[in-house]
Amino acid sequence: MLEQTIAVILAGGVGSRLHPLTQDRAKPAVPFGGKYRIIDFTLANCLHSGLRRILVLTQYKSHSLHKHLRDGWSIFNPELNEYIISVPPQMREGENWYRGTADSMYQNLFLLERSNIKYVVILSGDHIYRMDYVPMLNQHIQTGAELTIACMSIPINEAFRFGIMSVDESRHIRSFVEKPEHADPIPGHPDQALASMGIYVFSVDCLKRSLEENISNPNTRHDFGSDVIPGLIQKEEVYAYPFGGKEGRVSRDHYWRDVGTIDSYYQANMDLLQTVPPINLYQQDWYIRSYQKPVAPAKMVSGASGTEGITINSIIGGGVIVSGGCVQNSIIFQDARILDTAIVENSLIFDHVVINPGCHIRNCIIDKHVTLPPKTQVGINREEDEKRFVISEQGIVVIPKGYQFNSATH
């Protein structure tokens, strides 16, 4: 089965709702959790599931993503027909960049046709979750499905953000509506709806037929959720696969997050700081792989004033030095510096950020290569912050990569 399967990761979205974190990088390449990139979760799922032929379809601002794949994921053996290949837009059909998720697959059908496969697992590169894809593949084959869609229950008041489906007792999908204003609830659960996770298993012949039909229709958005899937349900065998079932090797934490906005991204990081995090990153046979730069261990030491470096309920990356500063309920990425009497609360501090003495940082995301002048305050005075930075709906202040403070006005 696995030797007849290829995985395709869609990693070309603009990520505009994550701006300015996506100002210079693709959304799947945004750092996460003190040591990862977002795409590492999908790639780790493929690795542990035994899917070792992987195409990553990239597009916007893809340099850092390509570099990460090269540095952290050059682990497969081409002589054994294993690979992770970054595939930039090739404009094989017309002069357009990808016009939607279906178009991105259509323009790369030639890669599938020459791979001699029967099944295609289509995945998103910008979700945080752990999943064994093998049981889903098994169900796809056993039911004789042309398409299988991974699904999960969500609060019905969030249904407008997802593709919503209804199924019968055999998991046969009877309807699918993309981002409905009013969703049908799950029978017996009026406050829940059944949502697509954007994880698909296609039989390759069906995928080819459906994409060719979609592209030939000028009145579509060339998108799986809006166009391809609703059309397939009317004429093909399409089944749902419930996320977090009993099958598979991954421990069942039922955690899946779309981190497409600043607030959802921030909250998913903060989830890792819970006493028992809702996603299990500590399963020893299901670790999330990433590129690990060879840095020194983190350390907490006294500052020049004699104040002890303190961390409370935080994740501290390699190479970090907390010298007389205080870090609480925060995630500090590699090689950051928190110096004498500085206070960091409820924040994400990316690589190579220097927070100088006397600073007070609260409810912030600070991107790479930012140096805060002494006694700078961010997240304390919203009126002042709004003059300089993006602030999310829930009040998270985002300082962009490489931001230069004016020392006279900080």
N, C-alpha and C positions, 0 to 999 in steps of 0.2 A: 504493500500500500504506500508506504513512505517513499519508496523508490519511484513511484508513479506520480508524485506530488511535488509541486513547487509552491513556494510562498512569495507573495508580492506585497511589499509594504508601501503604502501611499504616503509619501513624505514631502509633497510639493506645495502644500497650502501656504497662503500668505501669512496667516497668523496675526491679522491686524488687531484682534481684540487683546492680544498679549503685548502690544506695543507699550513701552519702548524695548521690552526684552527681545523682541523680534526685529529690532531696528537693523541689526547687522547679522542676524542668524535666522535659519529656518526654525519653525516651532519645535520639530522633533529634536533639535540640537540645543534647546534651552536647558541649562543646568537644573538639577533636581536633587534634593535630599542630601546635599553635602558632598556627593561624590559621583553622581550619575548624570547622564543626559536622558531626556524623556524617552527617546527611542530605545534606550537600553532595555526597557521592560518588554517591549514587543520582541526584540531580538533575543532576549534571554528565554522568552517563552518558546520561540522557534528552536533554539539550541536544545533546551531540555525536552522538547517534544520530539526531537529527532528529525526536524525539518532542516536540512543542511544544504538546500538549494534555495537561495533567497535573492530576490531582486528588490532593490530599494529605488523607487521612482522619485527623483528629486526635481526641483524646479527653482523656486525663489531663494536667493541668498544662501546657496547650498554649500559654500566653501567650508565653513566650520563643520557641517555635517559630514561632508566627504572626508575631511581630515580626521574626524572622530572615528569613522568607520575604518579608515586605514590604520589608525594607531591602536584602536581597541578591539577591532573585530576581524583582523587578518589571521583567523585561527583555523580556517577550514583547508582541506587538502584538495586542490583541483584534480590531482591524479586519481582521487576517489570520487570524482564528479561532485565535489562539495564546493560551495562558493557563497560569498555575499558580494554582489555586484551593485555598485551605484550606477543608475541609468539616468542620465540627464535627458531633458526633452530633445528629441531628434527631428521633430517636424517631418516625420515620414509621410504624413497626410496633410497637405496644405501648408500654409505659412503661419498657422496659429500655434501659440503655446497651448498647454492643456486647458480645455474649456470646462472641465468637470472631471469627476472621478471616473466616469465611464469612458470619457475621451482619453484619459491617461492610460487606461488599460487597452483601449482600441489601438492607440498608436504604438503599442508594444506587443501586439498579438504575435508578431513574427518571432519574438523571443520564446513564446510559449509553443508555437508550432514546431520549432526546431528542437524542442526539448524532449519530445516523445513522452508526454505525460498524459494522465487521465483527469487529474484533479488540480485545482488551483485554490489555495487559501489566500484570500485577499484581506489585508490587515491595515489598520491605521497606525502611523508612527507617532501619534501624539496623545495616547491614553496611558494611564497608570493602572496596571493590573497584573495579575499572574494567572496564567491559564495553560492547562495541558490541552493542546489541540487534537491529540490522537482520538479521544472519545468522540469528539465532534465529527472527525473524519469517519470513524467507524459507523456512527449513526447515519451519516450521509450515504455510505455504501449499503448498509443494511436496509434502509428504507427505499433505495432506488431513486433518491432525490436527484433533481438537476441542480438545485440550489438549497443550501442549508444556512440559516441565519442564527447566530448566537443572540440570545435575548436575556433580559433580566427585568424584574419588577421594579417600577419606580413610582414615586408619589404622583398621582394623576395631575396635580397642579404643576408638575414639571414636564408634562407630556409635549408641550409646544416646542420643546427643544430637541425632540427625538423623532425617529421613525417609529410609529406605533402600529402594532399588529394584533390581530385576533386569531386564535388557533382552536382546533377541535381537540377531542380527547386523545387523538393519535399524534398531536403536535403538527398536524397539517395546517399551514397558514392559509386562512380564508380571506383576509384583507390586510392591506398595508397602506398607511397614510403617512406621508412625510410631514412632520411638524404641524399637527392639526391644532386648530383653535379649541376644538372640543373633542376629546378622545373618548373612545369606548373603554369602560373599565373592565378589569378581569372579572369574569363571572364569580360571584360570591365575595368579591373584594372591591367594593365600590370606590375605595380611595386609592386603588392601585391600577396602573396600566402596564402593558407588556411592551418594552422598548427594544429596538434593535441596538446592538453594541457596535455596529459597523464592522463585524467579523463575519466573513462569508466563505463558504466552501462551494465552489462551482464545479460541475463536470465540464471539462474543457470545451466539448462540442457545443454545449448549451451556452456557455459564455461567449464563444465566438459568434454564434447565431444572434444572440440578443444584442451584442455590441454592434454588429453590422446593421441590424435593423434600427437601432437607436441612432447611429451616426447618419443613416440615410434619411432620417426624419429631421427637417430643419426647424421644427417647432418644439424642440426639447431643450432642456438645460444640460443634457449629456451627463446626467448624474445618476448614480445607482439608486439612491433613495427616492428621488422625485420621479424618475422615468423607468429605469430598467426593471426594478423589482416589482412595482405595481403591474407592469405589463406581463411579467413572467407568471405571476400568481394566477392569471386568468387562463393560462394554457399549459403550464408545466407543473411538475411535482415539486413544491417548495415547502420545506419543513423548518420548524424552529428547534433550536438546541438550547436548553436552559443552562445558563451560566452557573457554575459552582455546584455541579452535581456530584454524586458520590464517586464517579469514575475518575481515573487519572491519578498521577503521582503528586500533584501539587496539593498542599494542605488547603483546606477550604475556608478561605477568609471572606469570600464573596465581595471583595473590594474591587471596584472599577470606577475610575474617575476620568471624565473629559476635562482636561486642564486648559480649556480654550480661552479663559478670561483671567485677568490678574487675580480676581478674588478666588476663583476655583483653584488656580495654580497655588496661590498662597496657602489656602486651606489644606490642600493635599500635602504640602510640605509640613504644615503644622500638625497634621494627623500623625506624622512619624514621631512626634514628641509625647504622645499619650503613653501612659504607663504600660498599657498593652495596646500597641498600635493596631488599627483595623486592617492593615496589610502586613503580612508576615514576611519580613525581609531576612529572617534568621533561619529559614528552613535549609539545612545544610546541603541537601541535594537539589536545591532550587535557588541558588544564589543569583543575584542580578549582576551580570558581568558588566564592566565598564573599563575605559582606559584609566590606568592608575599611574600618574606621574610619580617618579621616584623622589619623594620629598622626605624631609626629616619628620619625626613624630611630633604631634602637637604637644605643647607644654603650657602650663600656667605657673607664672613666677611673680615675685614681688616687683613692683615698679619703683621708679626713682624716689617716690615719696614714702616708700615702705609699705604701701598698700598691697595686699595680696591679690593676685589674679584669681578670680572666682568664676566658675560656671555652674549654673543651676538649671536642671531640666533642659539641657541643650545637646545638640549634635555638633561635634567639633571635628573638622576635617584635618587631614595630614598637613604638616607644616605650619599650622596656626600657632601664633604666640599671643597669649593673653597676659600682658605684662602690667599688672596692677589695675586692670580693668575688670568690669563685671558684666557677664553675659547671662541673661536669663530668658528661658523659653524661646530660644533662637537656634538657627542653623548657620554655622560658620563654615564656609567652603575653604578649599585649600589655600594655604600661604597668606591668609589674612592676618592683620595685626590689630589687636585691641589694646590700646596703651593706657598709661597711668590715669586712673580715676574716670576713664570713659565708661559709659553705661550703655549697654545694648539690650533692648527688651523687645520680645515678640517680633523678631526681624529675621530676614534672610540676607546674609552678607556673602557675596560671591568672591571668587579668587582675587587675590592681590589687592584687596581693599585695605586701606590704612585708616583707622579711626584714632585720631590723635588725642592727647590728654584733654580731659574736661568735656569731651563731646557727650551728648545725650541723644540716643537714637531709639525711636519707638515706632512700632508698626510700619516698618520700612522693608523694601527690597532694594538693595544697593548692588548694581551690576559691577562687572569686573573693572579693575584698574581705576578706582576712584580713591582719592585721598581727601579726607575731611580735615580742614584746618582745626586747630585747637579750639575747644569750646563751641563747636558747631552744634546746633540743635535742629533735628529733623524729626517730624512726627509729633512735635510738641505744640506748635502754633500753626493751625491749618491755614489761616489767612496768609501767612508768610510762605508756607509751602506751596500754595496754589500759584504763587507768582513765578515759581521756578520749575515745578515738577508735575508729572501726571499723578493724580490721586484717584484711586478706584472708588466704586460705589460704596464699598464698605470702609473706606478711609485709609487704604494702604498706599503709602507714598513710594513712588518708584523713581530712583535716581539712575539715569541711563549710563551705559558703559562709557568710561573715559570722561565723565563729566568733570569740568574744571570749575571749582568754586572761586568766586571773587573774594579774596581774603578780607576785603574792606567791608563786605556786606553779609558775610556768613552769619 
